[in-house]
């Protein structure tokens, strides 16, 4: 398929995409985790960070989730703790 013009039922395709994007968060997290670009616990940590500091970590530190996903668990835990301490002291 080269463009939406190749789709016979554009409205049906739009509904399908809309339903896909509004799936329950569990299924979305499960799909994203299978893609391997995030780390276990990223959703709960991001929500916790937002509740405590009023902004999601990726807004404050662009690209941080991808960087955290690419390092070992021990390095990730160390950096996450440093971020929490740094934000807590400001």
N, CA, C and O atoms as a GROMACS GRO file, in nm:
protein
  360
    1UNK      N    1   0.085  -0.117   0.000
    1UNK     CA    2   0.000   0.000   0.000
    1UNK      C    3   0.090   0.123   0.000
    1UNK      O    4   0.174   0.139   0.088
    2UNK      N    5   0.072   0.208  -0.098
    2UNK     CA    6   0.155   0.327  -0.110
    2UNK      C    7   0.092   0.448  -0.044
    2UNK      O    8   0.164   0.536   0.003
    3UNK      N    9  -0.041   0.454  -0.038
    3UNK     CA   10  -0.107   0.570   0.022
    3UNK      C   11  -0.246   0.531   0.068
    3UNK      O   12  -0.292   0.419   0.042
    4UNK      N   13  -0.314   0.623   0.136
    4UNK     CA   14  -0.451   0.598   0.177
    4UNK      C   15  -0.545   0.581   0.058
    4UNK      O   16  -0.652   0.522   0.071
    5UNK      N   17  -0.505   0.633  -0.056
    5UNK     CA   18  -0.588   0.618  -0.176
    5UNK      C   19  -0.601   0.470  -0.214
    5UNK      O   20  -0.698   0.432  -0.279
    6UNK      N   21  -0.504   0.388  -0.175
    6UNK     CA   22  -0.508   0.245  -0.205
    6UNK      C   23  -0.605   0.169  -0.114
    6UNK      O   24  -0.636   0.053  -0.142
    7UNK      N   25  -0.653   0.231  -0.008
    7UNK     CA   26  -0.746   0.168   0.086
    7UNK      C   27  -0.887   0.182   0.032
    7UNK      O   28  -0.930   0.293  -0.002
    8UNK      N   29  -0.959   0.071   0.024
    8UNK     CA   30  -1.096   0.076  -0.029
    8UNK      C   31  -1.190   0.150   0.066
    8UNK      O   32  -1.274   0.228   0.021
    9UNK      N   33  -1.177   0.127   0.195
    9UNK     CA   34  -1.266   0.186   0.293
    9UNK      C   35  -1.184   0.272   0.391
    9UNK      O   36  -1.141   0.223   0.495
   10UNK      N   37  -1.162   0.397   0.356
   10UNK     CA   38  -1.079   0.486   0.437
   10UNK      C   39  -1.141   0.505   0.574
   10UNK      O   40  -1.069   0.506   0.674
   11UNK      N   41  -1.272   0.521   0.582
   11UNK     CA   42  -1.339   0.540   0.710
   11UNK      C   43  -1.321   0.416   0.798
   11UNK      O   44  -1.296   0.429   0.918
   12UNK      N   45  -1.333   0.299   0.740
   12UNK     CA   46  -1.313   0.175   0.814
   12UNK      C   47  -1.170   0.162   0.865
   12UNK      O   48  -1.147   0.118   0.978
   13UNK      N   49  -1.075   0.201   0.781
   13UNK     CA   50  -0.934   0.196   0.822
   13UNK      C   51  -0.909   0.294   0.936
   13UNK      O   52  -0.835   0.263   1.029
   14UNK      N   53  -0.970   0.412   0.929
   14UNK     CA   54  -0.955   0.511   1.035
   14UNK      C   55  -1.015   0.460   1.166
   14UNK      O   56  -0.957   0.480   1.273
   15UNK      N   57  -1.131   0.394   1.158
   15UNK     CA   58  -1.192   0.336   1.279
   15UNK      C   59  -1.102   0.229   1.338
   15UNK      O   60  -1.085   0.222   1.460
   16UNK      N   61  -1.045   0.145   1.253
   16UNK     CA   62  -0.956   0.039   1.300
   16UNK      C   63  -0.835   0.099   1.373
   16UNK      O   64  -0.800   0.054   1.482
   17UNK      N   65  -0.774   0.200   1.315
   17UNK     CA   66  -0.658   0.265   1.377
   17UNK      C   67  -0.699   0.331   1.508
   17UNK      O   68  -0.627   0.323   1.607
   18UNK      N   69  -0.815   0.396   1.509
   18UNK     CA   70  -0.864   0.459   1.631
   18UNK      C   71  -0.885   0.358   1.742
   18UNK      O   72  -0.848   0.383   1.857
   19UNK      N   73  -0.946   0.244   1.709
   19UNK     CA   74  -0.966   0.139   1.810
   19UNK      C   75  -0.833   0.085   1.858
   19UNK      O   76  -0.815   0.059   1.977
   20UNK      N   77  -0.739   0.069   1.767
   20UNK     CA   78  -0.607   0.019   1.804
   20UNK      C   79  -0.538   0.114   1.901
   20UNK      O   80  -0.479   0.072   2.001
   21UNK      N   81  -0.545   0.242   1.871
   21UNK     CA   82  -0.479   0.342   1.956
   21UNK      C   83  -0.546   0.359   2.091
   21UNK      O   84  -0.484   0.408   2.185
   22UNK      N   85  -0.674   0.320   2.102
   22UNK     CA   86  -0.746   0.334   2.228
   22UNK      C   87  -0.757   0.202   2.304
   22UNK      O   88  -0.842   0.187   2.391
   23UNK      N   89  -0.669   0.108   2.271
   23UNK     CA   90  -0.669  -0.020   2.343
   23UNK      C   91  -0.639   0.006   2.490
   23UNK      O   92  -0.585   0.110   2.526
   24UNK      N   93  -0.675  -0.089   2.573
   24UNK     CA   94  -0.646  -0.074   2.715
   24UNK      C   95  -0.496  -0.064   2.734
   24UNK      O   96  -0.418  -0.123   2.660
   25UNK      N   97  -0.457   0.014   2.835
   25UNK     CA   98  -0.315   0.041   2.854
   25UNK      C   99  -0.232  -0.086   2.873
   25UNK      O  100  -0.116  -0.090   2.833
   26UNK      N  101  -0.292  -0.190   2.934
   26UNK     CA  102  -0.217  -0.315   2.952
   26UNK      C  103  -0.170  -0.371   2.818
   26UNK      O  104  -0.055  -0.410   2.804
   27UNK      N  105  -0.259  -0.374   2.719
   27UNK     CA  106  -0.224  -0.429   2.590
   27UNK      C  107  -0.124  -0.341   2.517
   27UNK      O  108  -0.035  -0.392   2.449
   28UNK      N  109  -0.137  -0.210   2.531
   28UNK     CA  110  -0.043  -0.119   2.467
   28UNK      C  111   0.095  -0.138   2.529
   28UNK      O  112   0.194  -0.147   2.457
   29UNK      N  113   0.102  -0.143   2.663
   29UNK     CA  114   0.231  -0.164   2.730
   29UNK      C  115   0.291  -0.297   2.688
   29UNK      O  116   0.412  -0.307   2.664
   30UNK      N  117   0.207  -0.400   2.680
   30UNK     CA  118   0.255  -0.532   2.641
   30UNK      C  119   0.315  -0.526   2.500
   30UNK      O  120   0.421  -0.585   2.476
   31UNK      N  121   0.250  -0.457   2.409
   31UNK     CA  122   0.300  -0.445   2.272
   31UNK      C  123   0.431  -0.366   2.270
   31UNK      O  124   0.528  -0.407   2.206
   32UNK      N  125   0.434  -0.253   2.339
   32UNK     CA  126   0.553  -0.169   2.338
   32UNK      C  127   0.671  -0.244   2.400
   32UNK      O  128   0.784  -0.236   2.350
   33UNK      N  129   0.646  -0.316   2.511
   33UNK     CA  130   0.754  -0.391   2.574
   33UNK      C  131   0.810  -0.495   2.477
   33UNK      O  132   0.930  -0.521   2.477
   34UNK      N  133   0.724  -0.554   2.395
   34UNK     CA  134   0.772  -0.655   2.303
   34UNK      C  135   0.859  -0.593   2.195
   34UNK      O  136   0.940  -0.663   2.133
   35UNK      N  137   0.846  -0.464   2.171
   35UNK     CA  138   0.930  -0.397   2.073
   35UNK      C  139   1.071  -0.376   2.127
   35UNK      O  140   1.164  -0.352   2.050
   36UNK      N  141   1.089  -0.384   2.260
   36UNK     CA  142   1.221  -0.378   2.320
   36UNK      C  143   1.282  -0.240   2.331
   36UNK      O  144   1.402  -0.229   2.356
   37UNK      N  145   1.204  -0.134   2.314
   37UNK     CA  146   1.265  -0.002   2.321
   37UNK      C  147   1.248   0.064   2.456
   37UNK      O  148   1.296   0.176   2.475
   38UNK      N  149   1.183   0.000   2.550
   38UNK     CA  150   1.168   0.053   2.685
   38UNK      C  151   1.210  -0.053   2.786
   38UNK      O  152   1.244  -0.165   2.748
   39UNK      N  153   1.208  -0.018   2.912
   39UNK     CA  154   1.251  -0.110   3.016
   39UNK      C  155   1.133  -0.146   3.106
   39UNK      O  156   1.036  -0.070   3.113
   40UNK      N  157   1.140  -0.261   3.174
   40UNK     CA  158   1.031  -0.300   3.263
   40UNK      C  159   1.012  -0.195   3.373
   40UNK      O  160   1.108  -0.152   3.437
   41UNK      N  161   0.888  -0.154   3.394
   41UNK     CA  162   0.856  -0.056   3.497
   41UNK      C  163   0.859   0.088   3.450
   41UNK      O  164   0.841   0.179   3.532
   42UNK      N  165   0.880   0.111   3.321
   42UNK     CA  166   0.891   0.249   3.275
   42UNK      C  167   0.761   0.326   3.289
   42UNK      O  168   0.764   0.447   3.315
   43UNK      N  169   0.648   0.259   3.271
   43UNK     CA  170   0.520   0.329   3.280
   43UNK      C  171   0.496   0.375   3.423
   43UNK      O  172   0.463   0.492   3.446
   44UNK      N  173   0.511   0.284   3.519
   44UNK     CA  174   0.486   0.322   3.659
   44UNK      C  175   0.587   0.425   3.708
   44UNK      O  176   0.552   0.516   3.782
   45UNK      N  177   0.714   0.411   3.667
   45UNK     CA  178   0.814   0.510   3.708
   45UNK      C  179   0.783   0.646   3.648
   45UNK      O  180   0.796   0.747   3.718
   46UNK      N  181   0.743   0.652   3.522
   46UNK     CA  182   0.709   0.780   3.457
   46UNK      C  183   0.589   0.846   3.525
   46UNK      O  184   0.588   0.967   3.546
   47UNK      N  185   0.489   0.765   3.559
   47UNK     CA  186   0.370   0.819   3.628
   47UNK      C  187   0.408   0.870   3.766
   47UNK      O  188   0.363   0.977   3.807
   48UNK      N  189   0.490   0.793   3.839
   48UNK     CA  190   0.534   0.835   3.971
   48UNK      C  191   0.611   0.968   3.961
   48UNK      O  192   0.588   1.058   4.041
   49UNK      N  193   0.700   0.978   3.865
   49UNK     CA  194   0.780   1.099   3.843
   49UNK      C  195   0.688   1.218   3.816
   49UNK      O  196   0.708   1.327   3.871
   50UNK      N  197   0.588   1.198   3.733
   50UNK     CA  198   0.492   1.304   3.700
   50UNK      C  199   0.412   1.347   3.822
   50UNK      O  200   0.392   1.466   3.844
   51UNK      N  201   0.366   1.251   3.901
   51UNK     CA  202   0.290   1.285   4.023
   51UNK      C  203   0.374   1.367   4.120
   51UNK      O  204   0.323   1.460   4.184
   52UNK      N  205   0.501   1.333   4.132
   52UNK     CA  206   0.586   1.398   4.230
   52UNK      C  207   0.650   1.528   4.181
   52UNK      O  208   0.676   1.618   4.262
   53UNK      N  209   0.674   1.541   4.052
   53UNK     CA  210   0.745   1.658   4.000
   53UNK      C  211   0.665   1.738   3.898
   53UNK      O  212   0.714   1.840   3.848
   54UNK      N  213   0.544   1.694   3.866
   54UNK     CA  214   0.455   1.771   3.780
   54UNK      C  215   0.488   1.767   3.632
   54UNK      O  216   0.430   1.842   3.553
   55UNK      N  217   0.579   1.681   3.593
   55UNK     CA  218   0.616   1.668   3.452
   55UNK      C  219   0.668   1.526   3.429
   55UNK      O  220   0.730   1.467   3.518
   56UNK      N  221   0.642   1.473   3.310
   56UNK     CA  222   0.694   1.340   3.279
   56UNK      C  223   0.844   1.348   3.253
   56UNK      O  224   0.891   1.450   3.203
   57UNK      N  225   0.918   1.243   3.286
   57UNK     CA  226   1.064   1.249   3.272
   57UNK      C  227   1.111   1.282   3.130
   57UNK      O  228   1.211   1.352   3.113
   58UNK      N  229   1.041   1.232   3.029
   58UNK     CA  230   1.085   1.258   2.892
   58UNK      C  231   1.064   1.403   2.849
   58UNK      O  232   1.130   1.451   2.757
   59UNK      N  233   0.972   1.473   2.915
   59UNK     CA  234   0.953   1.616   2.885
   59UNK      C  235   1.066   1.697   2.947
   59UNK      O  236   1.115   1.793   2.888
   60UNK      N  237   1.106   1.658   3.069
   60UNK     CA  238   1.213   1.729   3.138
   60UNK      C  239   1.350   1.693   3.082
   60UNK      O  240   1.438   1.778   3.071
   61UNK      N  241   1.367   1.567   3.047
   61UNK     CA  242   1.493   1.516   2.994
   61UNK      C  243   1.463   1.443   2.863
   61UNK      O  244   1.446   1.321   2.864
   62UNK      N  245   1.456   1.514   2.751
   62UNK     CA  246   1.419   1.450   2.624
   62UNK      C  247   1.509   1.330   2.591
   62UNK      O  248   1.631   1.338   2.598
   63UNK      N  249   1.445   1.220   2.555
   63UNK     CA  250   1.516   1.100   2.517
   63UNK      C  251   1.562   1.012   2.633
   63UNK      O  252   1.628   0.911   2.610
   64UNK      N  253   1.528   1.050   2.756
   64UNK     CA  254   1.579   0.976   2.872
   64UNK      C  255   1.529   0.832   2.875
   64UNK      O  256   1.604   0.742   2.914
   65UNK      N  257   1.405   0.806   2.836
   65UNK     CA  258   1.352   0.669   2.841
   65UNK      C  259   1.428   0.577   2.747
   65UNK      O  260   1.456   0.462   2.781
   66UNK      N  261   1.461   0.625   2.630
   66UNK     CA  262   1.537   0.544   2.534
   66UNK      C  263   1.677   0.519   2.587
   66UNK      O  264   1.729   0.408   2.578
   67UNK      N  265   1.739   0.623   2.644
   67UNK     CA  266   1.874   0.608   2.699
   67UNK      C  267   1.872   0.507   2.814
   67UNK      O  268   1.962   0.423   2.824
   68UNK      N  269   1.773   0.516   2.901
   68UNK     CA  270   1.763   0.422   3.013
   68UNK      C  271   1.740   0.279   2.964
   68UNK      O  272   1.789   0.185   3.026
   69UNK      N  273   1.666   0.264   2.856
   69UNK     CA  274   1.638   0.130   2.803
   69UNK      C  275   1.762   0.064   2.745
   69UNK      O  276   1.769  -0.059   2.738
   70UNK      N  277   1.858   0.143   2.704
   70UNK     CA  278   1.976   0.088   2.636
   70UNK      C  279   2.090   0.050   2.730
   70UNK      O  280   2.191  -0.003   2.685
   71UNK      N  281   2.074   0.076   2.859
   71UNK     CA  282   2.182   0.044   2.953
   71UNK      C  283   2.140  -0.070   3.044
   71UNK      O  284   2.023  -0.112   3.045
   72UNK      N  285   2.234  -0.120   3.120
   72UNK     CA  286   2.205  -0.233   3.209
   72UNK      C  287   2.110  -0.190   3.321
   72UNK      O  288   2.096  -0.071   3.349
   73UNK      N  289   2.047  -0.287   3.385
   73UNK     CA  290   1.953  -0.259   3.493
   73UNK      C  291   2.022  -0.187   3.609
   73UNK      O  292   1.964  -0.094   3.666
   74UNK      N  293   2.142  -0.228   3.644
   74UNK     CA  294   2.212  -0.164   3.757
   74UNK      C  295   2.245  -0.018   3.725
   74UNK      O  296   2.228   0.070   3.809
   75UNK      N  297   2.292   0.008   3.604
   75UNK     CA  298   2.321   0.147   3.564
   75UNK      C  299   2.192   0.229   3.559
   75UNK      O  300   2.189   0.345   3.601
   76UNK      N  301   2.085   0.167   3.508
   76UNK     CA  302   1.956   0.235   3.498
   76UNK      C  303   1.904   0.272   3.637
   76UNK      O  304   1.861   0.385   3.660
   77UNK      N  305   1.910   0.178   3.730
   77UNK     CA  306   1.864   0.207   3.866
   77UNK      C  307   1.944   0.321   3.929
   77UNK      O  308   1.887   0.406   3.997
   78UNK      N  309   2.074   0.321   3.907
   78UNK     CA  310   2.160   0.427   3.961
   78UNK      C  311   2.121   0.564   3.904
   78UNK      O  312   2.110   0.662   3.978
   79UNK      N  313   2.102   0.570   3.773
   79UNK     CA  314   2.066   0.697   3.708
   79UNK      C  315   1.928   0.743   3.752
   79UNK      O  316   1.907   0.862   3.777
   80UNK      N  317   1.832   0.650   3.761
   80UNK     CA  318   1.697   0.686   3.803
   80UNK      C  319   1.699   0.742   3.946
   80UNK      O  320   1.629   0.839   3.975
   81UNK      N  321   1.777   0.681   4.033
   81UNK     CA  322   1.789   0.732   4.170
   81UNK      C  323   1.852   0.870   4.173
   81UNK      O  324   1.810   0.956   4.251
   82UNK      N  325   1.953   0.894   4.088
   82UNK     CA  326   2.016   1.026   4.081
   82UNK      C  327   1.917   1.131   4.033
   82UNK      O  328   1.914   1.242   4.085
   83UNK      N  329   1.836   1.096   3.934
   83UNK     CA  330   1.737   1.190   3.882
   83UNK      C  331   1.636   1.227   3.991
   83UNK      O  332   1.599   1.343   4.006
   84UNK      N  333   1.592   1.127   4.066
   84UNK     CA  334   1.495   1.150   4.172
   84UNK      C  335   1.556   1.240   4.281
   84UNK      O  336   1.491   1.333   4.328
   85UNK      N  337   1.680   1.212   4.320
   85UNK     CA  338   1.747   1.295   4.421
   85UNK      C  339   1.769   1.437   4.369
   85UNK      O  340   1.751   1.534   4.443
   86UNK      N  341   1.809   1.449   4.242
   86UNK     CA  342   1.835   1.580   4.183
   86UNK      C  343   1.707   1.664   4.180
   86UNK      O  344   1.709   1.782   4.215
   87UNK      N  345   1.596   1.604   4.138
   87UNK     CA  346   1.470   1.676   4.130
   87UNK      C  347   1.415   1.704   4.270
   87UNK      O  348   1.350   1.806   4.291
   88UNK      N  349   1.441   1.615   4.364
   88UNK     CA  350   1.392   1.634   4.500
   88UNK      C  351   1.463   1.747   4.571
   88UNK      O  352   1.407   1.806   4.664
   89UNK      N  353   1.584   1.779   4.529
   89UNK     CA  354   1.660   1.884   4.597
   89UNK      C  355   1.634   2.022   4.538
   89UNK      O  356   1.678   2.122   4.594
   90UNK      N  357   1.564   2.028   4.426
   90UNK     CA  358   1.539   2.159   4.362
   90UNK      C  359   1.416   2.227   4.416
   90UNK      O  360   1.383   2.338   4.373
   0.00000   0.00000   0.00000
